[in-house]
Amino acid sequence: VDMPCNQNSVNQVFKDNIKTGEIESVNKPGMRIDDGGAVSAAINTTMSRL
């Protein structure tokens, strides 16, 4: 389901881990955004640096 970002949802808060280069959930430890092995990740999100 393609839905817009909900900026008030704690489940949609991610941070950039500069040590690993991964984008990970702030509120769900271990949850990361994966590109599925693609050359580049297709991510439609609203991000802010924490």
CHARMM-style PDB file with segment names, atoms N, HN, CA, C and O in Angstrom:
ATOM      1  N   VAL     1       0.851  -1.176   0.000  1.00  0.00      PROA
ATOM      2  CA  VAL     1       0.000   0.000   0.000  1.00  0.00      PROA
ATOM      3  C   VAL     1       0.891   1.231   0.000  1.00  0.00      PROA
ATOM      4  O   VAL     1       1.752   1.387   0.867  1.00  0.00      PROA
ATOM      5  N   ASP     2       0.684   2.091  -0.962  1.00  0.00      PROA
ATOM      6  HN  ASP     2      -0.015   1.964  -1.667  1.00  0.00      PROA
ATOM      7  CA  ASP     2       1.456   3.327  -1.076  1.00  0.00      PROA
ATOM      8  C   ASP     2       0.732   4.420  -0.305  1.00  0.00      PROA
ATOM      9  O   ASP     2      -0.338   4.872  -0.712  1.00  0.00      PROA
ATOM     10  N   MET     3       1.321   4.843   0.814  1.00  0.00      PROA
ATOM     11  HN  MET     3       2.190   4.475   1.145  1.00  0.00      PROA
ATOM     12  CA  MET     3       0.704   5.870   1.645  1.00  0.00      PROA
ATOM     13  C   MET     3       1.723   6.968   1.926  1.00  0.00      PROA
ATOM     14  O   MET     3       2.924   6.702   1.964  1.00  0.00      PROA
ATOM     15  N   PRO     4       1.257   8.199   2.124  1.00  0.00      PROA
ATOM     16  CA  PRO     4       2.187   9.284   2.432  1.00  0.00      PROA
ATOM     17  C   PRO     4       2.788   9.113   3.826  1.00  0.00      PROA
ATOM     18  O   PRO     4       2.243   8.392   4.662  1.00  0.00      PROA
ATOM     19  N   CYS     5       3.897   9.771   4.062  1.00  0.00      PROA
ATOM     20  HN  CYS     5       4.340  10.357   3.383  1.00  0.00      PROA
ATOM     21  CA  CYS     5       4.527   9.741   5.384  1.00  0.00      PROA
ATOM     22  C   CYS     5       3.632  10.427   6.400  1.00  0.00      PROA
ATOM     23  O   CYS     5       2.971  11.420   6.095  1.00  0.00      PROA
ATOM     24  N   ASN     6       3.618   9.890   7.605  1.00  0.00      PROA
ATOM     25  HN  ASN     6       4.155   9.083   7.853  1.00  0.00      PROA
ATOM     26  CA  ASN     6       2.915  10.510   8.719  1.00  0.00      PROA
ATOM     27  C   ASN     6       3.982  11.027   9.671  1.00  0.00      PROA
ATOM     28  O   ASN     6       4.582  10.248  10.412  1.00  0.00      PROA
ATOM     29  N   GLN     7       4.222  12.313   9.658  1.00  0.00      PROA
ATOM     30  HN  GLN     7       3.735  12.946   9.056  1.00  0.00      PROA
ATOM     31  CA  GLN     7       5.301  12.889  10.454  1.00  0.00      PROA
ATOM     32  C   GLN     7       5.052  12.793  11.951  1.00  0.00      PROA
ATOM     33  O   GLN     7       5.965  13.042  12.739  1.00  0.00      PROA
ATOM     34  N   ASN     8       3.823  12.432  12.369  1.00  0.00      PROA
ATOM     35  HN  ASN     8       3.081  12.230  11.729  1.00  0.00      PROA
ATOM     36  CA  ASN     8       3.511  12.288  13.787  1.00  0.00      PROA
ATOM     37  C   ASN     8       3.664  10.850  14.275  1.00  0.00      PROA
ATOM     38  O   ASN     8       3.505  10.590  15.468  1.00  0.00      PROA
ATOM     39  N   SER     9       3.967   9.918  13.384  1.00  0.00      PROA
ATOM     40  HN  SER     9       4.096  10.129  12.415  1.00  0.00      PROA
ATOM     41  CA  SER     9       4.082   8.506  13.744  1.00  0.00      PROA
ATOM     42  C   SER     9       5.486   8.190  14.257  1.00  0.00      PROA
ATOM     43  O   SER     9       6.474   8.439  13.567  1.00  0.00      PROA
ATOM     44  N   VAL    10       5.570   7.635  15.479  1.00  0.00      PROA
ATOM     45  HN  VAL    10       4.767   7.433  16.040  1.00  0.00      PROA
ATOM     46  CA  VAL    10       6.873   7.260  16.034  1.00  0.00      PROA
ATOM     47  C   VAL    10       7.478   6.091  15.268  1.00  0.00      PROA
ATOM     48  O   VAL    10       8.680   5.847  15.373  1.00  0.00      PROA
ATOM     49  N   ASN    11       6.667   5.361  14.496  1.00  0.00      PROA
ATOM     50  HN  ASN    11       5.691   5.560  14.410  1.00  0.00      PROA
ATOM     51  CA  ASN    11       7.160   4.239  13.704  1.00  0.00      PROA
ATOM     52  C   ASN    11       7.848   4.688  12.423  1.00  0.00      PROA
ATOM     53  O   ASN    11       8.445   3.869  11.725  1.00  0.00      PROA
ATOM     54  N   GLN    12       7.772   5.981  12.101  1.00  0.00      PROA
ATOM     55  HN  GLN    12       7.287   6.646  12.668  1.00  0.00      PROA
ATOM     56  CA  GLN    12       8.366   6.493  10.877  1.00  0.00      PROA
ATOM     57  C   GLN    12       9.523   7.450  11.160  1.00  0.00      PROA
ATOM     58  O   GLN    12       9.820   8.332  10.354  1.00  0.00      PROA
ATOM     59  N   VAL    13      10.170   7.269  12.310  1.00  0.00      PROA
ATOM     60  HN  VAL    13       9.929   6.553  12.965  1.00  0.00      PROA
ATOM     61  CA  VAL    13      11.308   8.103  12.681  1.00  0.00      PROA
ATOM     62  C   VAL    13      12.579   7.275  12.489  1.00  0.00      PROA
ATOM     63  O   VAL    13      12.773   6.262  13.161  1.00  0.00      PROA
ATOM     64  N   PHE    14      13.439   7.709  11.574  1.00  0.00      PROA
ATOM     65  HN  PHE    14      13.281   8.532  11.028  1.00  0.00      PROA
ATOM     66  CA  PHE    14      14.675   6.993  11.259  1.00  0.00      PROA
ATOM     67  C   PHE    14      15.862   7.930  11.407  1.00  0.00      PROA
ATOM     68  O   PHE    14      15.720   9.150  11.331  1.00  0.00      PROA
ATOM     69  N   LYS    15      17.028   7.348  11.618  1.00  0.00      PROA
ATOM     70  HN  LYS    15      17.143   6.357  11.680  1.00  0.00      PROA
ATOM     71  CA  LYS    15      18.257   8.137  11.713  1.00  0.00      PROA
ATOM     72  C   LYS    15      19.328   7.498  10.851  1.00  0.00      PROA
ATOM     73  O   LYS    15      19.282   6.304  10.557  1.00  0.00      PROA
ATOM     74  N   ASP    16      20.282   8.305  10.455  1.00  0.00      PROA
ATOM     75  HN  ASP    16      20.319   9.276  10.694  1.00  0.00      PROA
ATOM     76  CA  ASP    16      21.420   7.866   9.651  1.00  0.00      PROA
ATOM     77  C   ASP    16      22.542   7.470  10.604  1.00  0.00      PROA
ATOM     78  O   ASP    16      23.029   8.303  11.368  1.00  0.00      PROA
ATOM     79  N   ASN    17      22.956   6.201  10.564  1.00  0.00      PROA
ATOM     80  HN  ASN    17      22.560   5.525   9.943  1.00  0.00      PROA
ATOM     81  CA  ASN    17      24.063   5.732  11.392  1.00  0.00      PROA
ATOM     82  C   ASN    17      25.355   5.967  10.617  1.00  0.00      PROA
ATOM     83  O   ASN    17      25.640   5.259   9.652  1.00  0.00      PROA
ATOM     84  N   ILE    18      26.134   6.960  11.037  1.00  0.00      PROA
ATOM     85  HN  ILE    18      25.903   7.536  11.821  1.00  0.00      PROA
ATOM     86  CA  ILE    18      27.340   7.312  10.277  1.00  0.00      PROA
ATOM     87  C   ILE    18      28.425   6.242  10.377  1.00  0.00      PROA
ATOM     88  O   ILE    18      29.311   6.191   9.524  1.00  0.00      PROA
ATOM     89  N   LYS    19      28.376   5.388  11.397  1.00  0.00      PROA
ATOM     90  HN  LYS    19      27.656   5.429  12.090  1.00  0.00      PROA
ATOM     91  CA  LYS    19      29.371   4.316  11.529  1.00  0.00      PROA
ATOM     92  C   LYS    19      29.128   3.192  10.532  1.00  0.00      PROA
ATOM     93  O   LYS    19      30.075   2.660   9.952  1.00  0.00      PROA
ATOM     94  N   THR    20      27.848   2.822  10.327  1.00  0.00      PROA
ATOM     95  HN  THR    20      27.079   3.253  10.798  1.00  0.00      PROA
ATOM     96  CA  THR    20      27.527   1.692   9.448  1.00  0.00      PROA
ATOM     97  C   THR    20      27.024   2.126   8.081  1.00  0.00      PROA
ATOM     98  O   THR    20      27.014   1.330   7.142  1.00  0.00      PROA
ATOM     99  N   GLY    21      26.599   3.407   7.959  1.00  0.00      PROA
ATOM    100  HN  GLY    21      26.608   4.053   8.722  1.00  0.00      PROA
ATOM    101  CA  GLY    21      26.028   3.883   6.705  1.00  0.00      PROA
ATOM    102  C   GLY    21      24.590   3.443   6.505  1.00  0.00      PROA
ATOM    103  O   GLY    21      24.025   3.635   5.428  1.00  0.00      PROA
ATOM    104  N   GLU    22      23.986   2.848   7.543  1.00  0.00      PROA
ATOM    105  HN  GLU    22      24.445   2.691   8.418  1.00  0.00      PROA
ATOM    106  CA  GLU    22      22.613   2.364   7.442  1.00  0.00      PROA
ATOM    107  C   GLU    22      21.623   3.404   7.949  1.00  0.00      PROA
ATOM    108  O   GLU    22      21.970   4.274   8.748  1.00  0.00      PROA
ATOM    109  N   ILE    23      20.400   3.303   7.476  1.00  0.00      PROA
ATOM    110  HN  ILE    23      20.118   2.596   6.827  1.00  0.00      PROA
ATOM    111  CA  ILE    23      19.297   4.120   7.963  1.00  0.00      PROA
ATOM    112  C   ILE    23      18.491   3.212   8.874  1.00  0.00      PROA
ATOM    113  O   ILE    23      17.982   2.181   8.434  1.00  0.00      PROA
ATOM    114  N   GLU    24      18.370   3.593  10.158  1.00  0.00      PROA
ATOM    115  HN  GLU    24      18.784   4.431  10.516  1.00  0.00      PROA
ATOM    116  CA  GLU    24      17.735   2.712  11.126  1.00  0.00      PROA
ATOM    117  C   GLU    24      16.632   3.417  11.905  1.00  0.00      PROA
ATOM    118  O   GLU    24      16.620   4.641  12.039  1.00  0.00      PROA
ATOM    119  N   SER    25      15.709   2.609  12.413  1.00  0.00      PROA
ATOM    120  HN  SER    25      15.718   1.615  12.304  1.00  0.00      PROA
ATOM    121  CA  SER    25      14.590   3.113  13.193  1.00  0.00      PROA
ATOM    122  C   SER    25      15.083   3.649  14.528  1.00  0.00      PROA
ATOM    123  O   SER    25      15.947   3.046  15.164  1.00  0.00      PROA
ATOM    124  N   VAL    26      14.532   4.785  14.953  1.00  0.00      PROA
ATOM    125  HN  VAL    26      13.830   5.275  14.436  1.00  0.00      PROA
ATOM    126  CA  VAL    26      14.874   5.358  16.248  1.00  0.00      PROA
ATOM    127  C   VAL    26      14.166   4.585  17.361  1.00  0.00      PROA
ATOM    128  O   VAL    26      14.731   4.389  18.437  1.00  0.00      PROA
ATOM    129  N   ASN    27      12.927   4.144  17.105  1.00  0.00      PROA
ATOM    130  HN  ASN    27      12.468   4.303  16.231  1.00  0.00      PROA
ATOM    131  CA  ASN    27      12.101   3.533  18.139  1.00  0.00      PROA
ATOM    132  C   ASN    27      12.044   2.013  18.104  1.00  0.00      PROA
ATOM    133  O   ASN    27      11.502   1.404  19.026  1.00  0.00      PROA
ATOM    134  N   LYS    28      12.585   1.389  17.074  1.00  0.00      PROA
ATOM    135  HN  LYS    28      13.026   1.884  16.325  1.00  0.00      PROA
ATOM    136  CA  LYS    28      12.564  -0.071  16.963  1.00  0.00      PROA
ATOM    137  C   LYS    28      13.989  -0.567  16.720  1.00  0.00      PROA
ATOM    138  O   LYS    28      14.414  -0.689  15.571  1.00  0.00      PROA
ATOM    139  N   PRO    29      14.728  -0.853  17.794  1.00  0.00      PROA
ATOM    140  CA  PRO    29      16.115  -1.297  17.646  1.00  0.00      PROA
ATOM    141  C   PRO    29      16.234  -2.497  16.702  1.00  0.00      PROA
ATOM    142  O   PRO    29      15.455  -3.446  16.793  1.00  0.00      PROA
ATOM    143  N   GLY    30      17.201  -2.445  15.810  1.00  0.00      PROA
ATOM    144  HN  GLY    30      17.834  -1.674  15.736  1.00  0.00      PROA
ATOM    145  CA  GLY    30      17.430  -3.535  14.869  1.00  0.00      PROA
ATOM    146  C   GLY    30      16.690  -3.393  13.555  1.00  0.00      PROA
ATOM    147  O   GLY    30      16.999  -4.111  12.604  1.00  0.00      PROA
ATOM    148  N   MET    31      15.713  -2.482  13.466  1.00  0.00      PROA
ATOM    149  HN  MET    31      15.462  -1.898  14.239  1.00  0.00      PROA
ATOM    150  CA  MET    31      14.975  -2.284  12.215  1.00  0.00      PROA
ATOM    151  C   MET    31      15.724  -1.285  11.344  1.00  0.00      PROA
ATOM    152  O   MET    31      16.008  -0.163  11.763  1.00  0.00      PROA
ATOM    153  N   ARG    32      16.041  -1.715  10.115  1.00  0.00      PROA
ATOM    154  HN  ARG    32      15.811  -2.626   9.774  1.00  0.00      PROA
ATOM    155  CA  ARG    32      16.783  -0.867   9.185  1.00  0.00      PROA
ATOM    156  C   ARG    32      16.099  -0.856   7.825  1.00  0.00      PROA
ATOM    157  O   ARG    32      15.346  -1.773   7.496  1.00  0.00      PROA
ATOM    158  N   ILE    33      16.358   0.175   7.041  1.00  0.00      PROA
ATOM    159  HN  ILE    33      16.969   0.920   7.308  1.00  0.00      PROA
ATOM    160  CA  ILE    33      15.841   0.236   5.677  1.00  0.00      PROA
ATOM    161  C   ILE    33      16.814  -0.521   4.789  1.00  0.00      PROA
ATOM    162  O   ILE    33      18.017  -0.263   4.814  1.00  0.00      PROA
ATOM    163  N   ASP    34      16.289  -1.459   4.002  1.00  0.00      PROA
ATOM    164  HN  ASP    34      15.311  -1.669   3.982  1.00  0.00      PROA
ATOM    165  CA  ASP    34      17.100  -2.314   3.138  1.00  0.00      PROA
ATOM    166  C   ASP    34      16.764  -2.005   1.685  1.00  0.00      PROA
ATOM    167  O   ASP    34      15.600  -1.803   1.341  1.00  0.00      PROA
ATOM    168  N   ASP    35      17.786  -1.970   0.835  1.00  0.00      PROA
ATOM    169  HN  ASP    35      18.732  -2.135   1.114  1.00  0.00      PROA
ATOM    170  CA  ASP    35      17.547  -1.711  -0.586  1.00  0.00      PROA
ATOM    171  C   ASP    35      17.219  -2.982  -1.356  1.00  0.00      PROA
ATOM    172  O   ASP    35      16.988  -2.921  -2.564  1.00  0.00      PROA
ATOM    173  N   GLY    36      17.194  -4.130  -0.690  1.00  0.00      PROA
ATOM    174  HN  GLY    36      17.381  -4.180   0.291  1.00  0.00      PROA
ATOM    175  CA  GLY    36      16.851  -5.385  -1.348  1.00  0.00      PROA
ATOM    176  C   GLY    36      17.899  -5.861  -2.333  1.00  0.00      PROA
ATOM    177  O   GLY    36      17.609  -6.708  -3.178  1.00  0.00      PROA
ATOM    178  N   GLY    37      19.116  -5.335  -2.243  1.00  0.00      PROA
ATOM    179  HN  GLY    37      19.352  -4.647  -1.556  1.00  0.00      PROA
ATOM    180  CA  GLY    37      20.186  -5.734  -3.141  1.00  0.00      PROA
ATOM    181  C   GLY    37      20.250  -4.917  -4.413  1.00  0.00      PROA
ATOM    182  O   GLY    37      21.064  -5.200  -5.293  1.00  0.00      PROA
ATOM    183  N   ALA    38      19.409  -3.912  -4.523  1.00  0.00      PROA
ATOM    184  HN  ALA    38      18.748  -3.681  -3.809  1.00  0.00      PROA
ATOM    185  CA  ALA    38      19.398  -3.065  -5.714  1.00  0.00      PROA
ATOM    186  C   ALA    38      20.649  -2.182  -5.751  1.00  0.00      PROA
ATOM    187  O   ALA    38      21.329  -1.996  -4.742  1.00  0.00      PROA
ATOM    188  N   VAL    39      20.925  -1.654  -6.919  1.00  0.00      PROA
ATOM    189  HN  VAL    39      20.372  -1.805  -7.738  1.00  0.00      PROA
ATOM    190  CA  VAL    39      22.069  -0.750  -7.073  1.00  0.00      PROA
ATOM    191  C   VAL    39      21.863   0.505  -6.237  1.00  0.00      PROA
ATOM    192  O   VAL    39      22.809   1.021  -5.641  1.00  0.00      PROA
ATOM    193  N   SER    40      20.634   0.995  -6.191  1.00  0.00      PROA
ATOM    194  HN  SER    40      19.865   0.576  -6.675  1.00  0.00      PROA
ATOM    195  CA  SER    40      20.319   2.145  -5.349  1.00  0.00      PROA
ATOM    196  C   SER    40      18.964   1.925  -4.695  1.00  0.00      PROA
ATOM    197  O   SER    40      18.060   1.344  -5.295  1.00  0.00      PROA
ATOM    198  N   ALA    41      18.833   2.388  -3.476  1.00  0.00      PROA
ATOM    199  HN  ALA    41      19.567   2.860  -2.988  1.00  0.00      PROA
ATOM    200  CA  ALA    41      17.580   2.218  -2.739  1.00  0.00      PROA
ATOM    201  C   ALA    41      16.550   3.227  -3.220  1.00  0.00      PROA
ATOM    202  O   ALA    41      16.868   4.393  -3.455  1.00  0.00      PROA
ATOM    203  N   ALA    42      15.333   2.776  -3.362  1.00  0.00      PROA
ATOM    204  HN  ALA    42      15.075   1.829  -3.171  1.00  0.00      PROA
ATOM    205  CA  ALA    42      14.222   3.660  -3.722  1.00  0.00      PROA
ATOM    206  C   ALA    42      13.427   3.925  -2.457  1.00  0.00      PROA
ATOM    207  O   ALA    42      12.626   3.090  -2.037  1.00  0.00      PROA
ATOM    208  N   ILE    43      13.644   5.074  -1.852  1.00  0.00      PROA
ATOM    209  HN  ILE    43      14.295   5.752  -2.193  1.00  0.00      PROA
ATOM    210  CA  ILE    43      12.999   5.404  -0.589  1.00  0.00      PROA
ATOM    211  C   ILE    43      12.246   6.710  -0.760  1.00  0.00      PROA
ATOM    212  O   ILE    43      12.815   7.721  -1.171  1.00  0.00      PROA
ATOM    213  N   ASN    44      10.957   6.678  -0.439  1.00  0.00      PROA
ATOM    214  HN  ASN    44      10.494   5.857  -0.105  1.00  0.00      PROA
ATOM    215  CA  ASN    44      10.141   7.881  -0.459  1.00  0.00      PROA
ATOM    216  C   ASN    44       9.815   8.201   0.984  1.00  0.00      PROA
ATOM    217  O   ASN    44       8.892   7.621   1.557  1.00  0.00      PROA
ATOM    218  N   THR    45      10.557   9.112   1.575  1.00  0.00      PROA
ATOM    219  HN  THR    45      11.306   9.583   1.110  1.00  0.00      PROA
ATOM    220  CA  THR    45      10.385   9.380   2.995  1.00  0.00      PROA
ATOM    221  C   THR    45      10.732  10.823   3.309  1.00  0.00      PROA
ATOM    222  O   THR    45      11.399  11.504   2.530  1.00  0.00      PROA
ATOM    223  N   THR    46      10.277  11.265   4.439  1.00  0.00      PROA
ATOM    224  HN  THR    46       9.735  10.712   5.071  1.00  0.00      PROA
ATOM    225  CA  THR    46      10.639  12.573   4.954  1.00  0.00      PROA
ATOM    226  C   THR    46      11.602  12.327   6.098  1.00  0.00      PROA
ATOM    227  O   THR    46      11.238  11.684   7.082  1.00  0.00      PROA
ATOM    228  N   MET    47      12.819  12.825   5.988  1.00  0.00      PROA
ATOM    229  HN  MET    47      13.115  13.348   5.188  1.00  0.00      PROA
ATOM    230  CA  MET    47      13.820  12.550   7.018  1.00  0.00      PROA
ATOM    231  C   MET    47      14.358  13.842   7.597  1.00  0.00      PROA
ATOM    232  O   MET    47      14.458  14.861   6.915  1.00  0.00      PROA
ATOM    233  N   SER    48      14.700  13.773   8.864  1.00  0.00      PROA
ATOM    234  HN  SER    48      14.619  12.945   9.418  1.00  0.00      PROA
ATOM    235  CA  SER    48      15.409  14.881   9.492  1.00  0.00      PROA
ATOM    236  C   SER    48      16.541  14.295  10.314  1.00  0.00      PROA
ATOM    237  O   SER    48      16.401  13.213  10.886  1.00  0.00      PROA
ATOM    238  N   ARG    49      17.632  14.985  10.376  1.00  0.00      PROA
ATOM    239  HN  ARG    49      17.745  15.863   9.912  1.00  0.00      PROA
ATOM    240  CA  ARG    49      18.796  14.496  11.121  1.00  0.00      PROA
ATOM    241  C   ARG    49      18.542  14.705  12.603  1.00  0.00      PROA
ATOM    242  O   ARG    49      18.173  15.796  13.036  1.00  0.00      PROA
ATOM    243  N   LEU    50      18.747  13.631  13.385  1.00  0.00      PROA
ATOM    244  HN  LEU    50      19.047  12.744  13.034  1.00  0.00      PROA
ATOM    245  CA  LEU    50      18.546  13.706  14.836  1.00  0.00      PROA
ATOM    246  C   LEU    50      19.851  13.971  15.537  1.00  0.00      PROA
ATOM    247  OT1 LEU    50      19.884  14.068  16.763  1.00  0.00      PROA
TER     248      LEU     50
END
